[in-house]
Amino acid sequence: MAIIFDQVNSVFTLQTSHSMYQMKVDEHGVLLHTYYGRKGIPFDYSYLITYADHGFSGNPYDVGDNRLYSLDALPQEYPVYGSGDYRSTALKVQYADGAGGCELRYVRHEIREGKYSLPGLPALYDSPGTAAHTLVITLEDSRKVFYVHLYYGVMENLDLITRSVCVENRGGDPLYLEQISSVCVDFQHGDYDLHTFWGRHLKERTYQRTPVTYGTQAIGSTRGASSHQHNPFFLLTSRQASEDTGDCYGFSFLYSGDFLAAAHKDQYSQTRVLMGIHPDNFRYCLYKGDCFYAPEAAMAYSGQGMNALSQIYHKAYRHNLCRGAYKTARRPILLNSWEGVYFDFNAEKLMNMARKAAQLGIELFVLDDGWFGKRSQDISGLGDWYVNENKLGCGLKELSDEIHALGMQFGIWFEPECVNEDSDLYREHPDWALKVPGKAPTRSRYQLVLDFSREDVREHIFGKICQVLDSAQIEYLKWDFNRSISDIYSAKLPPKRQGETAHRYILGLYDMLEKLTARYPNLLLEGCSGGGGRFDAGMLYYTPQIWCSDDTDAIERLSIQYGTSFGYPISTAGAHVSHCPNEQTGRMVPLETRAAVAMAGTFGYELDPGKITKTDRLVIQKQIKEFQKYYDLIQDGLYYRLTNPDDYPSYHGWEFVKEDGSEALLCIVALHVQPNASRCCMKLKGLKEDKIYLIDGVKYPGSALMHGGYLIPHAKVEYESFRIHVTEWVE
Ligand code: DGJ
């Protein structure tokens, strides 16, 4: 049983295959956090707590004259604002009379089989063999106005624990939630490093490692989307942890809106980590009987370094978060029209591209932005989801039929959440855009954001999308979102509910995506937000792949995809081969290397195949065959990071290994070609020590390849790449 309750000591022990998490209800009814880390014998870890008379750290009234007991110093499971705990806290409420302080005490708990789900929110789900259980611990506030139900999903065989929180108003008066974290963990002892993933448009999820210092280090987003700037995923590790060694904890938020994640090192050198909805644009009103569910967070622990931690998330997200026909089904190799022709196309031009693409072996043709409304550039047309037949020169069905006749599938781009002022939709419904009264809205890419918290707005857009999807054979939809949200005010909500707009927007987005996936179960959805501005675990519940970045430069992509790999599987990262010189950087990279990098993702092309040479066409045909050959190994294999491209290695490497260790694909890109230098020696990972492997007909023991390494051929040109296939030798 993955959840053990020791009644004598009031201790909850949660166990996964390799981790253990523990809480204890103490004699005052306070839920303490006592342990998180390597799995061991279930034992009351509260012996590790220091009780001391701390100056300026007060004592709750109900502990009497015990000056050794302070909520300001104790490791707590769900600390609340106004309880005498001056650290960053997980929950802040305001009662109807304006008061804010409260304390929480244990009431009851429930353990049940299976994994809980959350109304209207993404959540990991169990499947045969997951061995999932749910624990719900209920706490109540001192005034007995509300309950806090703490949810734990213990997914034993996935090695992962999920968390959510439900606040239930039991009283007669409204209650205001001002801040709510989905996860909070107190680490009493030890020094830690915080690993986060920062970025900007065209440079998402850049890896950063810093020591946790005294005070609060926070990342987050108030952009209405999880953002390019900070990803809602972070690691906390021991100071010594590496890719292969040390204690590592992962915290991933299944949410696509504003978030706040923080590490707080307190005066007693304890570290508290928290993650939840960002409080800046959040104030939620609960009436009697109302429940608020906080988005889910997924925590994982590895005692064997960061790579093993990533592999926990890769497996869980691929198999127990992503859904739909394409969760594990082979995804088609696509050609996206965007960088090839941008807005400048008609059906003839597209068909020329499609014919050439089909000859290359491409399986899906995607028509990106520009096929609808009055859209010849990004200043107009957004919101008018009807086909611009004048521009195309035919209907969508005709185009789709012709593409299917070439043996390819057909896909299309939408940006359902936004609108140009120069559009029929906006002229008819100017009040459908988010706008703050008395203030002109902030424009971004000449567009405004539709109020997706409103059902009527969503229904209209959903109807239009369905009309298009039903009008032709369409197997793929790219759901884009090209700006940050500002002007958060919904014309439909009363003043006291305005603080709910940003969260209701995300709930509305999820509602629409849920309806879309239910109505079109075989549609392949690709998420996108100006590249990877909404690359998060919440979106992956609806879209099994997300366009990783608008930066298609293969060398830039090494860092972006490296950062992405910490929290997300290869099968989710949209990656394409584009023209050179690269559109974003002007850099020249060999076509082989562009493909090698895109193969560490969903793999596709983003160019005009009419503009490539005969030689390159042959190279592309070979690449496509090769990707198909390695598809299972790449998408289902274990992924290993071998170097950090931001550490300026001369050769950057990564590796895919079949789960049983019998086959591997080693991928290398030369970043710095040096004449007269020693050859690069790359140590492989994940092989079987005592087995023999073949590389180009030469035999090597697994132990030699992993501990001695493999000599990479000398690169002769800048950014040359090598793909080295390793197979177990069987007599
Ligand atoms: C941003 C996306 O990331 C691009 O791939 C492309 O779809 C454009 N939007 C179209 O406007």
Residues whose N, C-alpha, C, O or C-beta is under 5 A from the ligand:
A	BS01	DGJ	W338 D368 D369 D480 C528 G530 G531 D550
